[in-house]
Amino acid sequence: MLSLLKLFTLMKNNRKGQGMVEYGLIIGLIAVVVIAALTLLGPTIRDLFNDVNTELNNIP
């Protein structure tokens, strides 16, 4: 019983992977924001590039 309690205490105090998990969550959140922004702004950006392409093709 004492060794089981000691194991739980060691597991509770083990924080080696905590920083990597936090970085992973931050990267995941950034990815979600970027995907949402591209989904919402994608057509507008596409139209802008098409307009620029059209104007460049019309230069004599």
C-alpha positions in Angstrom: 0.0 0.0 0.0 2.8 2.4 0.8 4.5 1.8 -2.6 1.2 2.5 -4.4 0.8 5.8 -2.5 4.4 6.7 -3.3 3.8 6.0 -7.0 0.7 8.3 -7.0 2.7 11.0 -5.3 5.5 10.7 -7.9 3.0 10.8 -10.8 1.3 13.9 -9.3 4.6 15.7 -9.1 5.9 14.7 -12.5 5.6 17.8 -14.7 8.1 17.0 -17.5 5.6 16.9 -20.4 3.4 19.7 -19.2 5.2 22.4 -21.2 5.0 20.5 -24.4 1.3 19.9 -24.0 0.8 23.6 -23.5 2.7 24.4 -26.7 0.7 21.8 -28.5 -2.5 23.4 -27.4 -1.4 26.8 -28.4 -0.3 25.5 -31.9 -3.7 23.8 -32.3 -5.5 27.0 -31.4 -3.5 29.0 -33.8 -4.2 26.4 -36.5 -7.9 26.7 -35.9 -7.8 30.5 -36.1 -5.8 30.4 -39.4 -8.2 27.9 -40.9 -11.2 29.9 -39.9 -9.7 33.2 -41.3 -8.8 31.6 -44.6 -12.3 30.1 -44.9 -13.9 33.4 -44.3 -11.5 35.6 -46.3 -10.6 33.1 -49.0 -13.0 34.2 -51.7 -12.1 37.9 -51.1 -8.4 37.2 -51.4 -9.0 35.1 -54.5 -11.0 37.9 -56.1 -8.2 40.4 -55.3 -5.6 38.2 -56.9 -7.8 37.7 -60.0 -8.2 41.4 -60.3 -4.5 42.0 -60.1 -3.9 39.2 -62.6 -6.4 40.8 -65.0 -4.9 44.2 -64.7 -1.4 42.8 -65.3 -2.6 40.9 -68.4 -4.1 44.1 -69.8 -0.8 46.0 -69.8 0.3 46.4 -73.4 
